[in-house]
Amino acid sequence: MKKNKSAIKKARQSEERRLRNSHVKSTMKTKIKKVMVALGEKKKEDIDLLFREAIAYISKASSKGVIHRNNAARKISRLAKKVNANTTT
């Protein structure tokens, strides 16, 4: 167990951040999966809405520092490539 006040506070802050970050990452993955399911079912009207929501959430996670900006860019790029490939055909 931590002894001094600063170590106790740092441990508390780290735990709060860990919980918040895991929630954001989990929600981000869920939004991406919803887009993928919509792509599989070929629901064009749902794909556009879900895609925009997913991009917004990924960008927000990146700006808050939950994921690295390059990681966010890669996720958005790959998702956009799949959406564009399925909506054009």
N, C-alpha and C positions, 0 to 999 in steps of 0.2 A: 504494500500500500504506500502511496505517496505521502511524504511527510510535510513538505512546505506548501504554503498557500498557492504559490505560482504553479507548482506542479499539479496540484489538485485541480486548479482552474483550467489549466491546459488540457488535462485528461478529460474534464467535463466538456470543454469546447470541442475537442477532437471527436468525442462520442456523438455529440449533437451533429457535427458536420458529416460524420460517417453515415448516420441514419438519414440525414437529408439527401446526401449524395446518392445513397443506394435507392432511395425512393425515386429520385429524378431519373437515374439510369434505368430502373425497372419500368417506369412510365414511358420513357423514350423507346425502349425495346418493344413495349406493347403497341405503341402507336405505329412503329415500323411494321410489326407483324400484321396489324389491321390493314395496312396498305397492301401488303403481300397477299393477304386473304382476298381482298377486293380485286386484286389483279388476277388471282386464280379463278374467281367467279365471274370475271369480266363485267363488273358493275361500273360502267364509265362515270356515272354521276357521283357515285361514292368515292371513286378513286381520286378525283380532283380535290374534293373536300378533305379527305383523309391525308392526301399527299401534302397539302398546304399546312394542315395541322401538325404533321410530323416534322416538316421543315422548320416551322416556327419553334417547335419544342426543342429540336436539336440545336438550333441557333441560340436559344435561350440558355440551354445547358452549357453551351460553349462560352457564352458571355459571362456566365456566373462562375466559370472555372471548374465545373464538374467534369467536363471532358476537354481535351486539348482541341484547339481550333482546327488543326489539321485532321484530327479524328472526325470532327463534325463535318468538315468539308468532304471527307472521303465518304461518310455515311450518306450525305445529301447527294453527292455525285452518283453513287451507285444506285440509290433509290430513284433518282431522276432518270437514269439510263434505263432502268427496268420499266418505269412508268411510260416513258416515251416509246420504248420498243413495243409495249402492249397496246398503247392507245392509237398508234399509227397503223397497226395491222388489222 
